[in-house]
Every structure is written in C-alpha cells, then in structure tokens.
Amino acid sequence: MLLFAPCYLAADFVLWGPVRVAFWDVLVVRPVERTWGFHADWQQVAGSYPDLVIVTVALGGPFDAAGIKTGSVVLRPRCAWYLLRGGFYGDLADAKHETVVRIVPDQLPASREKLVVVKR
C-alpha cells in the first residue's frame, strides 16, 4: 500500500487533486492575496463554469488604489498553458511592482471588460 503513495501524489499533482490544491492555496494564493490586498472566490456568474470574483478588497491596498471593487470578475484565458503557469495567481506572484488585470466591473457582460494597472 505504501508503494502506491508516490503514484497517488504524482497523479494528484498532474490532475490538480486535493493535495496540490491545498499546497497551492497555502504557498501561492494566500500570500498573493495578502500582498496585493484582495480576496477572490470562485462563483457562478454566467455560463457553465465558475468565475473568479473579487470578494473583498483591502482599504488602501493595491487593488483599492487601482479602483478595483468587490464584485468584479477577473477575466483570464481558458487555455491549458495559462493554467499550467499558475493562471491569475501565477501572474500576480511573478509580478514585481505592477501588473495588468483584465476585469469586468460589477459582473457585467464581458463586452464591458477593462484593463486595470495595479501597482504595489
């Protein structure tokens, strides 16, 4: 039984299983949200897939200074390569001083999307 543990962990890593998601949350998501001053959650807004929605914005934080409000939907490419690089949180983790965030303010249709420069 112990011999299957490496196989399980390898499959978990490749398929974004619960172990990888837990490590990702602790090592990437929480530090990024703390650094950039926001918290986001996956919510069903439109379509069949959940969207990443900004739930809270820290007063005086980088997202607040850029004018990003709670309820904004983060737009991102839905391609495998972008997700393998870490997606939205990977972009923010790699950004040193500023980044561009594609959002739809107040969960409006995607035709109302805008680009916002966020600086730390």
ABEGO torsion letter per residue (X at the ends): XAAAAAAAAAAAAAAGBAAAAAAAAAAAAAAAAAAAGBBBBBBBABEABBBBBBABBBBGBAAAAAGBBBGBBBBBBBBAAAAAAGEAAAAAAABAABBBBBBBBGGBBAAABBBBBBBX
